[in-house]
Amino acid sequence: MTPEMLYALRDQAGVPSHPVVFLILGVLTFALHIAAVQVMLGAAALTLRGAFSADPKWRRLANAMLTTAKIAVSLVIVLGVAPLLFVQVIYDPFWYTSNVLSAWWVIGFIVLLVAGYIAMYIFYWKNHHIVAEGGKGGIWMVLSIALLLAVGFIVHSLSNQMLFPEQWMPWYAPQGHIDAGGRTLHYWHLPRFLFFIALSAPVTGAWLYGYRRYLQGAQETDAAYLAFVRALAQKLMVVGGGVAVLIGAAWMLTLPEKMAWFAGSLWMWVALAALLAVVAMPLALRERIDTGFWGYGIFGAGAVAIIVVGAAREVLRYVTLLSAHGYDPLDYRVNTDWYSTLLFFVTFGVIGGVTLAYLLTVAWKSGQHQGQGPYTPSLAISRIGQWSVTLLVAWIVLYFAVGLWVWIR
């Protein structure tokens, strides 16, 4: 596949803003998405481990982690849309070709995702009293985790197939016989996939530190439970982080020839340093974890480390396609569209920011509430909620108004 052919497959309309904007947003949204994936997997695994335990501490943790996993799946789906959109904008010749080659799986992964989500909810419906009664129907959570991992593996394969244009024709027409069925996943790299899955252990450990600090803020009196959560969080970060690094090393040692340059690159070492720094953070903080926002800071530092890993991953893709195939997404023709660009940032920053601020504030305040009866938001917090609804309604009206105006013209 020559560079000329790859460039010919581009969208001739160009992109609405400079390609570097899409690269940066792709990294940031991928980091948010994969962090949600890792919390979801870790919380689901802890739910399985604890729901069927005789230890009341494990059962209590399982109850909390089930709620976490259920919400995390929603975040995974919502946050997973954006990085795919940014990839298909500037890497469209590669992404669309990969999707066509495995079209059956592109549709199938949506079915598997829905089935995995439903399976988790069935487990949730069966287990409203885990602390008192223990877990029921564990097969549903096992099925959910398996299906969600299958979804991740499909996307992993699609993302890797796009990096091998030299294999597209052999995959499409093996031995000269056209196979247009799209029923085959043609390429995957297991160490790479397992690396991002293994990161769920240290990321979940960092999440548990935040969960523990949240309980402390609510004046939790069960010191044994707090000590249990801290010990588990530390184990997940140290042991899980070590396993993730080892799998990452296996990924680097088995890189395809055209990507081998990445194994000793500065980006690889920076990503490794970021991950190790987060793993070591609880050891360095010691008792300060129980004061101020330090307990939450561990998860925040983990999020930064995931962004660094996401940036390194993007560098691997960018340099590979540029050096091996002569394709540079940064020279994509720009056809500036200020309306769509501003609409995205207003939607993401203003509407999303206000709505998220309201939800997080209510969650925080309700968890810290010490009075009798249910928590009632203050007038100021209620106004933030009203603004979030008003902005969303205004966005919907604007969306359809502009569409109608364009249609009438």
Residue pairs with C-beta under 8 A, 6 or more apart in sequence:
1 165
1 166
1 168
1 169
1 325
2 326
3 325
3 326
3 327
6 93
6 94
6 165
6 325
6 326
6 327
7 93
7 327
9 92
9 93
9 96
9 97
10 92
10 93
10 332
11 92
12 333
13 335
14 332
14 333
14 334
14 335
15 22
15 89
15 90
15 332
15 333
15 334
15 335
16 334
16 335
16 336
16 337
16 340
16 341
17 334
17 336
17 337
17 341
18 334
19 90
19 329
19 330
19 331
19 332
19 334
20 330
21 341
22 86
22 89
22 90
22 329
23 86
23 90
23 314
23 318
23 329
23 330
25 82
25 86
26 83
26 86
26 87
26 314
27 307
27 310
27 311
27 314
28 307
28 310
29 79
29 82
29 83
29 86
30 83
30 310
30 313
30 314
31 303
31 306
31 307
31 309
31 310
32 79
33 76
33 79
33 80
33 82
33 83
34 196
34 199
34 306
34 310
35 203
35 302
35 303
35 306
36 72
36 75
36 76
36 79
37 72
37 76
37 152
37 196
37 200
38 196
38 197
38 199
38 200
38 203
38 204
38 306
39 68
39 69
39 72
39 200
39 203
39 204
39 207
40 69
40 72
40 73
40 75
40 76
40 148
40 200
41 145
41 148
41 149
41 197
41 200
41 204
42 200
42 201
42 203
42 204
42 205
42 207
42 236
43 65
43 66
43 68
43 69
43 72
43 204
43 207
44 65
44 69
44 120
44 141
44 144
44 145
44 148
45 145
45 200
45 204
46 61
46 62
46 65
46 204
47 62
47 65
47 66
47 69
47 123
47 135
47 141
48 62
48 135
48 138
48 141
48 142
48 145
49 58
49 62
50 58
50 59
50 60
50 61
50 62
50 65
50 130
51 59
51 62
51 63
51 66
51 127
51 130
51 134
51 135
51 138
51 141
52 134
52 135
52 138
53 59
53 62
53 134
54 134
56 131
57 224
57 225
57 228
59 130
59 131
59 134
60 131
60 225
61 228
61 229
61 232
62 130
62 135
63 127
63 130
63 131
64 211
66 123
66 124
66 127
66 130
68 207
68 211
69 120
70 120
70 121
70 124
73 116
73 117
73 120
73 148
77 113
77 117
87 95
87 159
88 95
88 96
90 329
90 332
91 162
91 317
91 321
91 329
93 327
94 162
94 163
94 165
94 321
94 327
95 158
95 162
97 162
97 165
97 168
98 158
98 159
98 161
98 162
99 106
99 158
100 182
101 161
101 168
101 171
101 172
101 182
101 184
101 186
102 154
102 157
102 158
102 161
102 182
102 183
102 184
102 185
102 186
103 182
104 181
104 182
104 183
105 154
105 157
105 158
105 182
105 183
105 185
106 154
106 158
106 182
108 154
109 150
109 151
109 154
109 155
112 147
112 150
112 151
112 154
113 147
113 148
113 151
115 147
116 143
116 144
116 145
116 146
116 147
116 148
116 150
116 151
117 144
119 140
119 141
119 143
119 144
119 147
120 140
120 141
120 144
122 137
122 140
123 137
123 138
123 140
123 141
123 144
126 136
126 137
126 140
127 135
127 136
127 137
149 197
152 193
152 196
152 197
153 188
153 193
154 185
156 188
156 189
156 192
156 193
156 196
157 185
157 186
157 187
157 188
158 185
160 187
160 188
160 189
160 192
161 167
161 171
161 185
161 186
161 187
163 259
163 317
163 320
163 321
164 187
165 325
166 325
167 186
167 187
171 179
171 184
171 186
172 178
172 179
172 180
173 179
189 251
189 254
189 256
191 247
191 248
191 250
191 251
191 254
192 251
194 247
195 244
195 247
195 248
195 251
198 240
198 243
198 244
198 247
199 244
199 275
199 306
199 309
200 240
201 236
201 237
201 239
201 240
201 241
201 243
201 244
202 236
202 237
202 240
202 241
202 244
202 275
202 278
202 279
202 302
203 299
203 302
203 306
204 236
204 240
205 232
205 233
205 234
205 235
205 236
205 237
205 240
205 241
206 233
206 237
206 278
206 298
206 299
206 301
206 302
207 299
208 229
208 232
208 233
208 236
209 230
209 233
209 282
209 289
209 295
209 296
209 298
209 299
210 295
210 296
210 298
210 299
211 229
212 226
212 229
212 230
212 233
212 295
213 289
213 290
213 293
213 294
213 295
213 296
214 295
214 296
214 367
215 225
215 226
215 229
216 226
216 290
216 295
217 367
217 368
218 367
218 368
218 369
218 370
219 370
220 226
230 289
233 282
234 282
237 278
237 279
237 282
238 279
241 275
241 276
241 278
241 279
242 279
244 275
245 272
245 275
245 276
248 272
252 262
252 263
252 268
253 263
255 262
255 263
258 320
258 323
258 324
259 316
259 320
261 319
261 323
262 268
262 315
262 316
262 319
265 315
267 311
267 312
267 315
267 316
268 312
270 308
270 312
271 305
271 308
271 309
271 311
271 312
274 304
274 305
274 308
274 309
275 305
275 309
277 301
277 305
278 298
278 301
278 302
278 305
281 297
281 298
281 301
282 289
282 298
285 294
285 298
288 294
289 295
289 298
318 329
321 327
321 328
321 329
322 328
339 402
347 395
350 391
351 388
351 391
351 392
351 395
354 384
354 387
354 388
354 391
355 388
355 391
355 392
357 384
358 381
358 384
358 385
358 387
358 388
361 381
361 384
362 377
362 381
362 385
365 375
365 377
365 381
366 375
369 375
377 385
